[in-house]
Amino acid sequence: MSTDAEEAVALEATGQDAPWEPRIIAFLCYWCSYTGADNAGTARLKYPANVDIIRVMCSGRIDPDLIMTAFARGADGVMVCGCHIGDCHYIAGNHKTMARMPLLARVLRDFGIEPERFVHDWVSAAEGDKFARLVRQITGQVRQVGPLKWPERMRWRGVGHGHDLEPWNGGA
Amino acid sequence: MSKLKVGMYWASSCGGCDIALLEIAEHLLELIELADIVFWPCVTDFKYGTVHGYPDAFIDVCLWNGAIRTSEQEEIARMLRAKSRTLVACGACAMDGGIPALANLTSREAIFDASYHSNPTVQNPGRTEPREHVPGPGGHLALPRFYPQVLRLADIVRVDGQLPGCPPVGTQVWRALQALATGPAPPSGAGARLGCDGKSVCDECHREKRKTRIREFRRPHLAVPEPNWCLLEQGFVCQGPATRSGCGALCPGVNLACRGCYGATGDTTDAGTAMLSAVGSILDATTEARARELVDQVADPTGTFYRFGLASSRLKGHR
């Protein structure tokens, strides 16, 4: 049997105890997108509960390292949202985001992470409906492509330092 | 005082680190005064069996170069860990996977296919491939297992220090050897870097930063850089901002963009995303379309940003 096939069999055997639900990490900027998500909640819009929101002060602060770490530690998808271009509270913070995210998307593809797992868009404080739509979109897409199982995969390949691969459990 | 016992081993590497040890030049004479070589396959004729016969912690300083791709390399890593007081990951491959770890962007099957079948220069009508176990008339033949992915030395055993570089420069190798041989014990642990500090290559680079933004990306074989002006600002992907100093900014000193061989600065191990962030911060773009046009000019971002650090990156390999 080839290594790829062995790996697929080994991964298939993990996580059989509970039905799989996509785990999506959303990095939202404080000034627009987090307020936009709040707006979705206040308006009682329905969207899947698969998204864990991490609020940061500015989308320009979302180091691509955080997104890589999310995937490496078990996220199935990652969302990045910030203020629309021209609306940044810090004037040009999101200019960095708009340059980094397309470049990061290319790198993620080279690592074999499907484009469906990574969504980057702008959500203003008033766009609760857009936020809800984006969450529905990425959750649907991730459900289609299935679980990523990065930590299990790397452990199977013998990568050491298990602490690099622990799932994110809110520091618990 | 008895002489120091020094060993050196090569795993998945090119042999450049062995040569780098010779770069200490006239200090070689001092090294020979100071130390006995007890294992160095590149230069001396010690067999694995000899090393196996050494008592535990017999070797004072063992420099390990090369990444780990096969079961033989893992076996020797475990043996040398037991036989060495101080085990140092020497060079980019041992520390971060180095060039061999670029193979982690593809699968074991694809590597075998390229090496033994599909490369235009390969003629293999019988579709022969190396196998781990081959029964033959003279007995059973076993080859080391080819692992699914390239690993760092620290993925296999505890490492006491890291000597970054591809290869580490001579002055730094000598500083590290002196520290290990005579000085107070250098900082130990996988995070400890020998012979260099946590600053970036830019810190040692003589080129002037003019605080301009990147207007277009340029490639070294298609454009001649202006001397004394920051290469990154000129649009050459120079990895100085995301790379640990220690080499004395050798490459920017000769008009070449830094390739990032010393690995990540500071606390992160993922130099690739650090470089990606740096590039994204200094584009001359105020619209999304312009930003996209610029970043699309970066040739092979993954292979460039992770040229030496794929096995130390967050993701470590291809899906």
Interface residues (C-beta under 8 A of the other chain):
Chain A: S2 T3 D4 E7 D63 P64 D65 I67 M68 T69 F71 A72 I85 H95 K96 T97 M98 A99 R100 P102 L103 L104 R106 V107 D110 F111 G112 I113 L148 W150 R153 M154 W156 R157 G158 V159 G160 H161 D164
Chain B: L105 S107 R108 E109 Y147 P148 Q149 L151 R152 A154 D155 I156 T268 D270 G272 T273 A274 L276 S277 V279 G280 S281 L283 A285 T286 T287 E288 A291 R292 L294 V295 D296 V298 P301 T302 G303 F305 S313 R314 L315 K316 G317 H318 R319
